[in-house]
């Protein structure tokens, strides 16, 4: 596995919150948008949405750019790709372990 569990854990922790997961889903589906629009999606205060966005930014899932008085947020796909690769590799390890167990049970 190129990405370790230690490297991936903060990302999964960030995505474990339903509001942050809604934010990422909105940005993936609808593209870059403002904090105001994100606040409407998650139905929390602007301050709470900003805290979620800053946490997502800290783990590299989103980035922002100032546009006038508003911040425009966008998904950074690399951490999601890394997490997907980690899960695929982990799944393959489980498949291999199950195959070994099946072979052991069938041979004994």
N, C-alpha and C positions, 0 to 999 in steps of 0.2 A: 504494500500500500504506500503510495507516495505521500498521502496526507495522513497524519496520525490522529488518533483519538484526542490527544491533548490539544492539537491545533484546531480540531473541528468542534470540540466541546462548547466554546463560547458562542459559536454560530448556532448550534442546536439549542443552547440555553436562550439565546435571543429569540429564536423562532418558536420557543415553547410558550410564549405569551400570545393569547388569541388576538389582542389588538395589534401587536407587531406583525403577526402572521397576516392579518387583514391588510396592513399597510403594504407589506411586500407583495401580496396578491394584487392589490390595487395598482401598484407601480408596475408589476409585470404585465398585467392585463391592459392597463390604460396608458402606460408610458409616464414620462416625467410629469409631475404636477406640484402645485404649491402646498404649503403647510395648511392653508385654509381648506383646500379641497380634501386633503388627507384627514383633517379634523372631522369633516362631514362623514367620511367613510367609517371611521372608528367610533363615532358618537361619543367622544370625550372632549374635554376642554382643550383649547389650543395649547395651553401649557403642558398638559399631559401628553398630547400628541407630539409636541416638541421633545419631551423627555424620551419618548419611545424612539423617535427619529434619531436623536443623538446617540442612543444606545446602539441602534442599528448601524449608524455611521462608525461608531467606535469599533465594531467587529468587521467593518468593511463591506457590509451588505448594501449600503446606500451612500450616495454622495450628494452634495448640494452645491448650488451656485446661486449667488444673489442676483435677482432680476428686479431692479427697482427696490421697492420696500418689502418684497416677498422673496422667500427662498424657494427655489425649484429643486425638488428631490428626484433622484433617479436611482434605479437598481444598478448595482455593480455585479455582473453575472459571475465573475471568477470565484468568489467564495461559494456560490451555489453550485457551480460546476465541481469545485473541489469536494464539497459535501456529497454530491451525487456519486463521484468517483469513490469516495470513502465507503459509502453505503453499498455500492456495487461490489467492491472488493470484500467487504464484510459478508455480504450475502454469498459470495463465491466460497468464502471460508466455511460458512455454515453448510452450504451444499456439499462441499468436500467432506466435512465431518459426518454428515448424514450418510453419504455414500460409503464411507469407511465403516460406519456402524451397520449399515445394511449388509455390506459384504461380510462383516464379522458374524452377524446373526445368521445369515444364510449358510455360512461355512461351518458353523458349530451346531 
